[in-house]
Amino acid sequence: MSQISALIQKVAPFGASRWEPTCFGDAPRIPLIGRDDVVRLFDHIDLWDCWPLAHEDGRTVQHLGRNWWFFLSAPVFADPVERHGHARIRLLSIGDGGWMDHGNAFPDGMTPGSREWAGSAVLMDDGVTVQHFFTAAGRRGEQAMTFEQRIFSSEGRLGDAGPGQWQEPREILIADGVRYVYDKQDAGAPGLIKGFRDPAWLRDPATGLAHLLFTGSAAWTDHAFNGNVGMATLLDGEWKLGDPLIEATGVNNELERPHVIVRDGHYYLFWSTQTHTFAPGAVAGPNALYGMVADSLAGPWRPINGTSLVAANPDAEAKQSYSWWVTGEGVVWSFVDYWGMEGRTTAECPALLRSNFGGTPAPRFSLNFDGDSVTIA
């Protein structure tokens, strides 16, 4: 292969910035999670992916002295992997007196999927209107569970009981089959399915435009590992699908829950991924929070810290937490995944599937931002 053709292959389609890490160096490590850190909020319900009710500029909303958080939730199963097939969005709040449970966010039968997967929620600048963006997985009433993913929004209001009074959800984005895979996915497994999910709100302070970032899969390739970060823009009251910001064809299958924090003129794009979603032959990283930084939303995007690795689970407990969300205040939330494994695996010790799955919020930590550098505070 000539040098010129090799360079051409490195150019990402549709103007996306390429994510292809070559090393990760001395990765910053999240503190070890111990038994005292695993505080279950429910005995009968597991919690995982979470997102706050946030202002348009990204600040976490405080209402009635509380912060309002949405979690994916499911009944406790012997094998926690089953939770993905039963997920509902649940509303909780935290403030004086600790956590309070406010039940399922949406009434039974209101959302159009067989499950509800992750999204984001924003309090508009009028101080009352709430826009809740979420993923509908499968179809309501389907006989056999599929992994189809559709992106919806529901408008609500912020009242004395928190965010609620949701209107009928509206599908706002449809994959085009050119930039983003459109596939009903009759079968699949965690880490291997294609993405069109995880809508995350952003108001660009430079332009005033509203955007949604989402987990996508590249449609221009048949490579099995084809993750990307997609974007849509609100124009004349309608969401318009745009080009991907980041693409990782041949590198990683899932760049999950992407979201942007704007600090001091820098745009920090964060996502979560796991070792097992890296392609064979790629330089695989740990289960961790990754990211890239740019001087504008349009990019080009360059790896944060030179490697793209922001915060990784410690080697001793590589799966202790996952699904990191960075708030506008720079505080990182996640959930406790498999903790206290001490080198054991669930394949070798099946009882650990239940006993060592956290299913609850993980200890939070903060980030320091300094140009292209983002470090654990």
Secondary structure, 3 states (H helix, E strand, C coil): CCHHHHHHHHCCHHHCEECCCCCCCCCCECCCCCHHHCCCCCCCEEEEEEEEEEECCCCECEECCEEEEEEEEEECCCCHHHHHHCCEEEEEEEECCEEEEEEECCCCCCCCCCEEEEEEEEECCCCCEEEEEEEEECCCCCCCCCCCEEEEEEEEEEECCEEECCCCCEEEECCCCCCECCCCCCCCCCCCCCCEEEEEEEECCCCCCEEEEEEEEECCCCCCCEEEEEEEEEECCEEEECCCCEEEECCECCCEEEEEEEECCEEEEEEEECHHHECCCCCCCCCEEEEEEECCCCCCCEEHHHCCEEEECCHHHCCCEEEEEECCCCEEEEEECECCCCCCCCCCCCCHHHHCECCCECCCEEEEEECCEEEEC
